[in-house]
Amino acid sequence: MRQWLVMMVLAGVAALGSGCAFHRTVANAHFKDIDPSFITVGKTTVYDVLDRLGPPAPVSELSENFRLISDTHLCYVCYESRRTTFALGYVLFLPFCWEDGQMTDELLIEFDRDSGVVSSVTRTRQATVRPPLQGESARAPRQTQNLTPGLRR
């Protein structure tokens, strides 16, 4: 009887494992490689930045542009999401689906509203999303770096 139960559990685990689906999406991955070293604080204008880097692209919808572009800043965002789904033999999907997403890299270039020149540049990075079944406390903290002092004045 015990062997039969062990075999049933192993068969169930094998069937469950055969239906795992993993999906990873990265939006705007090329924004991770942006080099802001050409920016001179107090001299580089919004038009110089747009000419060199182009406009920021929304992560998912065009309606997000209001957060990425304004008369005071440009925000270049790289977004990563992961989704894990379990199915039983590729037919019956179980009610467990884990999904998580976050900004992994953000370059924020701020401008003076009156003159249109760069006033500060900051980059915020965060490690990729946490593994399934872990809480929010397992997420690595965001690392923000002020690039303004390192840029030419």
Steps between C-alpha positions, in 0.01 A plus 500: 500500500781740590683431170183573307461836678863593432459410132183712475673799659798464265268471199314813614824694544620387157173605339506834682864561409434429135261792484713782640508812286749781551477831317740794531442839339746790487375834369753760383806285578719738296440774760731312741794593277434875478818697569417848636865611509446740208271715719641823638289629787396859436588482128340193337141573396197278476536507120862380523388205717209413270727525195757264653277252692163537331173521691425262787280207399205390711523167676162367393252766395527836330295649782809465723682772306374769741731350767799461268507835323420845636640851483713424809631148440563204269479154653652198321364180660586133453227270635525126562225254585489126561204265504485140621196280438442137590281264299413137543610317187466816285121468516369604840643831622525520875389817678862591574662765288784710640581827326731781601640801323708804582715775358853364492666814364384861491695801372341830604624819333358817654490840329458855613149603389599853393829440317454137389850394607586190704493554876558143623537139390424196719501128428303250708567128467350194660582132467257292300173383645496262793445124461146358528346437840709763680357811661563865423769509770717270285527769231839666485500873585518760224839664446482868401811676374520875445700544181498880514826542699681269257387695194686800363385843614 
